[in-house]
Amino acid sequence: MRNNREHRRELMQKELDSCKSDRERNILGQYSTPFLLACDIVKYVLSLRNPDDPIRFLEPSIGTGVFYSALTEYADVQEALGFEIDAHYYRPSSQFWSDSGLRIIHGDFFEQMPRSRFNLILANPPYTRHHHLDSGLKQRLRERVLSQFGIGISGLCGLYCYFMILSSAWLEQEGISSWLIPSEVLDVNYGEGVKRFLTDKVELISIHRFDPEDVQFSDALVSSAVVTFRNSKRRHQDVVLSSGGSMYSPRRRRVVSIDDMDAAHKWTPMFSMEDPIVEGLPLGHYFKVSRGIASGNNSFFILSEDEVVERDLPKEFLQPILPPPRNLKETRIMEDGSNLKCRDRYYLLSCPLSLDEIKGRYASLYRYVVEGEKRKVNEGYNCSRRKPWYCCELRTAAPIYMTYMGRGGDGSDVFRFILNESASIVTNSYLMLYPRNEYKYCFSDAGIRSSVWRILNGIPKKRLTACGRSYGGGLFKIEPKELESLRVPELEDVLKPLQKSLFDQ
Ligand SMILES: C[S@@+](CC[C@H](N)C(=O)[O-])C[C@H]1O[C@@H](n2cnc3c(N)ncnc32)[C@H](O)[C@@H]1O
């Protein structure tokens, strides 16, 4: 879909290109991005951004402004700036965009001082090969990369490598940068410094590799990739590697850990490696997985041991409950909870009696319930739907709990399985694994309990993250049904179903 303005821009581009020889265009890397490809890149990066964040856009080597044209098709742009070194493109282009929000500056991008920061960079930089670069310029650019990032760049790198790295000085913290570049840099030896920048200095989000036979530029024989990163550094993040087709519907797609992307190795083989398919029974065959209890107001219903003593609350309405995952350091809770530190012992308050009965029999509890009503706890969403409002859902303890949400990813301990031998239940910041009827008997055996717990904690983190979902900013989460679908062949040797009578078959 092309609007009238885009149609005119494209005609202008064609006309300007036709006045130049191939050699001239080669030296200044003047191969324009097809509009539909620019739209694909725009839609992709917009899906990574908070839509409420006003866009401040930079295109360091703008030509006739195809990315700006595509961007304004899909979003409002608060501020936009472009640089163009060649007056042949600069003059008609700046005139063309003169009544828009885009400002174009005539000059060499590398001569500019970053004056303001931008939160979005989209670019198809000049691919100018190293032998067309003036040796003095090359030396200066290499020194800048070394002094700003501590990275040695090979003298064989094309101009686009310096564009991609040095433009990040113009990028705000958390700003996104997406680059259409030759895919060879992912594999050649001289690409090591560029790859080190991507793995160590920014948060690499994704790389899409177009199929080599699917040449993106009708007039330049290169196979291309789109490299997208965020200006922040988080450890252990996952990177999406896709290839073939379009960025939106690639033929292949894999998620790999940044820790597995070694800058000294070729990256292309990583795009096609298949993750081994894990066969075997899913976890849901052995366990029913539920979220922990939603009390409706943890600060009212969950009390520390000290508070219980202080308020003299009756024991029969208190059920032990584990502290939230961030405070729980133990991965095994003993039967009497004795390995929990005092400050980690909590209780869930829940009482089925009417207020009159409580008033007659439990003065201290009555005072607390009345205090809850003064604090308007009874008006909360969950409490207002319960009768009486201070009676929580009844739950029994489960032998295994799991932490299912957090930042981290493959190498982290976001997902921990906790062996619970106590009567403690958990809040909905955990998942509870209840054995199915035919496997319940296994859990009365301490040896089997421990083996199951060890097996679960030994599941490769990659298998776990693949069954859950990741959100922006490295947040991972597994829902109960997703966990039930996780294949755990390792459990087959340990958990044997209760033998049924011959007549039950
Ligand atoms: C590959 S073209 C891309 C143009 C446009 N961004 C697009 O995608 O169609 C690269 C552009 O960068 C310009 N250019 C080359 N070296 C430059 C430099 N040092 N500073 C600014 N622009 C430069 C070229 O003249 C050319 O117009």
PDBQT file of the ligand as one rigid body, heavy atoms in Angstrom, charges set to zero:
ROOT
HETATM    1  C1  LIG A 601      22.134   2.665   1.629  1.00  0.00    +0.000 C 
HETATM    2  S1  LIG A 601      21.637   4.314   1.381  1.00  0.00    +0.000 S 
HETATM    3  C2  LIG A 601      20.170   4.320   2.295  1.00  0.00    +0.000 C 
HETATM    4  C3  LIG A 601      19.301   5.472   2.126  1.00  0.00    +0.000 C 
HETATM    5  C4  LIG A 601      17.994   5.363   2.877  1.00  0.00    +0.000 C 
HETATM    6  N1  LIG A 601      18.242   5.325   4.269  1.00  0.00    +0.000 N 
HETATM    7  C5  LIG A 601      17.253   4.139   2.440  1.00  0.00    +0.000 C 
HETATM    8  O1  LIG A 601      17.144   3.221   3.219  1.00  0.00    +0.000 OA
HETATM    9  O2  LIG A 601      16.772   4.099   1.330  1.00  0.00    +0.000 OA
HETATM   10  C6  LIG A 601      22.796   5.174   2.330  1.00  0.00    +0.000 C 
HETATM   11  C7  LIG A 601      22.749   6.685   2.231  1.00  0.00    +0.000 C 
HETATM   12  O3  LIG A 601      23.722   7.193   3.139  1.00  0.00    +0.000 OA
HETATM   13  C8  LIG A 601      24.397   8.283   2.538  1.00  0.00    +0.000 C 
HETATM   14  N2  LIG A 601      25.716   8.388   3.209  1.00  0.00    +0.000 N 
HETATM   15  C9  LIG A 601      26.858   7.726   2.909  1.00  0.00    +0.000 A 
HETATM   16  N3  LIG A 601      27.834   8.070   3.774  1.00  0.00    +0.000 NA
HETATM   17  C10 LIG A 601      27.285   8.940   4.640  1.00  0.00    +0.000 A 
HETATM   18  C11 LIG A 601      27.777   9.664   5.765  1.00  0.00    +0.000 A 
HETATM   19  N4  LIG A 601      29.039   9.508   6.175  1.00  0.00    +0.000 N 
HETATM   20  N5  LIG A 601      26.938  10.484   6.444  1.00  0.00    +0.000 NA
HETATM   21  C12 LIG A 601      25.650  10.639   6.043  1.00  0.00    +0.000 A 
HETATM   22  N6  LIG A 601      25.131   9.994   4.975  1.00  0.00    +0.000 NA
HETATM   23  C13 LIG A 601      25.923   9.151   4.293  1.00  0.00    +0.000 A 
HETATM   24  C14 LIG A 601      24.444   7.910   1.079  1.00  0.00    +0.000 C 
HETATM   25  O4  LIG A 601      24.641   9.055   0.264  1.00  0.00    +0.000 OA
HETATM   26  C15 LIG A 601      23.096   7.243   0.877  1.00  0.00    +0.000 C 
HETATM   27  O5  LIG A 601      22.131   8.170   0.492  1.00  0.00    +0.000 OA
ENDROOT
TORSDOF 0
